[in-house]
Amino acid sequence: MVYPPTIVIPNRHHQPRAWTLVLRGLLLALGLVLIVPAAGASGPPRAEGVTLDPLFALRTHDGRPHDAATYRGRPFVVVFGFTNCPDVCPTALLELSNLMQELGPSADRLGVFFVSVDPERDTPEHLREYLSAFDRRIVGLTGDAFQILATATAFNAYFERTSTSGGDYAFDHSTRLYVVDRYGLLARTMPASMEGPQKRAVLARVLAQR
């Protein structure tokens, strides 16, 4: 599988300005929308537009197309990672599983999507086996390398393939949870360091939207 040479999303903390301009031009040519947070922005988080087409162009861990109609009018959470991730990814998925249990029956209306940044190894079959250890409502998503790049870019997330000992590889990647409300707006990003009760309150709030 051919990977893009550098899989890092434009952000003032990750990319020089030249790359931001190049990728913005590429995305505009593809008809995608890039949301870049303004430097020095303050105040409470506001819902932002986000392009969801790349997310719903992926395939689920059951090998099916990711159907946007199924989630129309429903909030959902997106998390990026890979199944060979030693600690961050399983910790995030376990926490999400626990949060869904704490939310009770209302969590049935919450979509939770684990987007693999390692499509070479994370086949639908492998994702299905991996996710069997977590809440059954979590959906694994995969695609080709450029589909994954487009999805991460839409959320202003980043990931980068890195070499490890023995000729193997791993990924540096965003660890935030991306919360999309029932109107398809990016309502909140939640860092891994946010306390569980705060995360539960955010999810309960988007589930209560009318």
C-alpha positions, 0 to 999 in steps of 0.5 A, a space after each residue: 500500500 502506498 502511503 502519502 509521504 507525510 500524513 500530518 494535518 495543517 495546524 499551527 503546532 504541526 505544520 509550517 505555513 507553506 504546507 498549510 497553503 498547499 494542503 488547503 489548495 489540495 482540499 479545495 480542489 477536492 471540494 473539501 472544507 478545512 476548518 483551522 482554529 484561529 490562533 489565540 481563540 478564547 471563550 467557550 467552544 462553539 459548534 463549527 462546520 465540518 465536512 462529513 463526506 470523507 467519514 461516510 466514504 469509509 467502510 465499517 468493520 463489517 465490510 459495509 459502506 458507512 451509511 450517513 442516513 443511519 446517523 442523520 439527526 444523531 450525535 456521534 463521537 469520532 476517535 482516531 487510532 490503530 489496533 497496534 496502539 499499545 495504550 492510548 487507543 485501548 484506554 480511549 475505547 475502554 473509557 468510551 465503553 464505560 461512558 456509554 454504559 453510564 449514559 444508559 439507554 440514551 447511548 443507543 442514539 450515540 454513534 461512536 466511530 473508531 477510525 483506523 489510521 493504519 488501513 494496511 494492517 487494520 482490515 475490517 476483519 481485524 478491526 472487528 476482532 479488536 473491537 469485540 473487547 469493547 462496547 458492541 456499539 462502537 463502529 470501526 472504520 477503515 479505507 485506503 490511505 488517502 480516504 483516511 487522510 481526507 477524514 482526518 483533515 476534515 476534523 483537523 486531526 493529525 497522524 504520522 507514520 513513524 519507524 520503530 525498532 526491528 523494521 516495524 512502524 507505529 503512528 503518532 496521532 491525535 488523541 482527542 475525541 471529536 463530538 459531532 452534534 445532531 445537526 452535523 456540527 463539530 460541537 466539541 473536541 475533548 482532550 484525553 486529559 479531560 475528566 470522565 464526568 466532564 466528558 459524560 456531561 458533554 455527551 449527555 448535552 448533545 444527546 439532549 439536543 432537540 
